[in-house]
Amino acid sequence: MRKILSLVMAITLTVGLAACGEKAVTTAPDGTYQGTGVGKGGEIIVEMEISDNTIKDIQVLKQDESEGLDVALDMLSEEMIATNSIDVDSISGATITSAGFKLAVRDAFKKTGVDKSVLVSKEKPAPEKREAKYNADVIVIGAGGAGLTAAITAAENGKSVIVLEKMPIAGGNTLISGGEYAAPENWVQEEENLEDSNDLFFEDVMKGGDNEGDADLVRVLADKALEGALWLRDDVEMVFEDYMLFFGGHSVMRSLVPKNATGYEMIHKLTLKLEETNSPIHLNTEATELIEDENGKIVGVTAVYNDEIITYTANNGVIIASGGFGYSKEMREKYNPTMNEGYLSTNSVGSTGDGILMAEKVGAKLEDMQYIQAYPTCDTQSGALLYVGDVRLAGRSILVNKEGKRFVEELERRDVISNAVIEQTGGVSYMFWDESAMVDSKVAVKHASEYNGLIARKQLVKADTIEEAAEFFGIDKEELKKTIENYNQYAKDGKDLEFNKRGTLVSFEEGPYYIMVSKPAIHHTMGGIKINTSAQVVNEDGSIIEGLFAAGEVVGDIHGSNRLGSDAITDITVFGRIAGESASK
Ligand code: ADP
């Protein structure tokens, strides 16, 4: 009996082992497999080639991710092939794109019918080797718009330049912005016979920031705005559209629009221009501390690359162009407790105020740190700035609340609109427009992937009637109809009796109609390092810190309490160039 039992056990064990053994020799059938995921711009479709249990290739068949951030797809696929693994880390700064791509790859692999453990992973290739020390005439911290502009300027003055960028992709907030540039007396204004002047721009910037900005710095911004735009157009070869946008708080339409209305055009062209000067950008390199000599002059900066400390010494100086602190909840709350974690942020994940902290440590004066701006019409889910909402800046939409009523002038300053939205039911606003506004503003074409994503995520509705559109979001439809009738009357009379909306009013005539829900998100930090008109960093006692320059969002005291739309690109260009010049001397 015992013998029979042991025989049965032996057989069971053998069968069991055989089953296990079978599992161990499982292989993925050679072939190509397609998979789908959803990124920022909708569907991402990939095709994966597997042979000998090895990822041979991954092709992206369809994607509509933001230009500039789509390089994340290549980076991920290279790493998956190199490591023979579908589990790789997302690319910092392109999280949604990375997640969509990884989903697509996982979906493709699932079709092999085997577990991913059949892929024997290989070690990740070592990152590019770096020296422990580098020296250049000028070291620039940050490869956003200000940093690249400063670097090109210094390099064109014959200086050797190295740009440090902590993220794997250059561009910062500039890349993900709309890239619009406020310039008085610009070429599109000339075409359209629109009168403008540096003085009027100066006044708008000062007034827009409640006269809190440093008038000397604003004077430079206004007087050099057009020159900066011409430099971008003619030297950097940036392409601009032939129309402008009307950003809140400006007295006239003066904001130039780059190709496709995204900051990609600027970052892409600046990067190409910098390449011409043979100045390197050291990516994944985070500047951590400024180096002072015995006289307090800044002579370099230490940085961390791949867990190693690298010393960068500068013969002429260091330019801080590391952007604002809109992504740092800690800094936001420290300087303005109302801008707490309840707010989402439109910012790049690199905007954590590093340059401000480094400069503060060497005695730099900080100004206006409490002034933090929310952008009024952002994605209620992610906080991303919604470019489809630019129909408002074309003067062709109104903002209503759940009760179907307007509550603010749609072309008011961002802070005024944001504060007004927060007071409304649910802390959101509903942007309403009609088909002719859609056609004229072209926002659905220019920002097609965003538009499709918004529709898919039910953040935007297109409906044949006003009632239907209102019902989609539970807005009071009778009130909304009344609001539109009133607005149409104001358009006929040429005067908005409720909110005195600036610009030319155009009535809403025929459907389809559109309503988009949005809410404010942290967008820009006005405060930062104090500079003089030569972009030299100023000490707490008002003297200059030798060898230290700053430009861009990292600087404070230009936009005062509130930055007007499209003034940031002007600022980073004008002061980026000045910082580059000053550091070349
Ligand atoms: P600006 O508009 O002023 O040019 P951006 O946000 O466009 O500002 O660019 C700032 C850049 O600086 C971003 O690409 C960001 O990742 C980078 N950056 C921020 N902190 C550091 C740091 N400590 N070291 C290197 N780069 C940094």
Residues whose N, C-alpha, C, O or C-beta is under 5 A from the ligand:
A	BS01	ADP	I141 G142 A143 G144 G145 A146 G147 L164 E165 K166 M167 G171 G172 N173 T174 T285 E286 A287 A321 S322 G323 G350 D354 A551 G552 E553 V554 I572
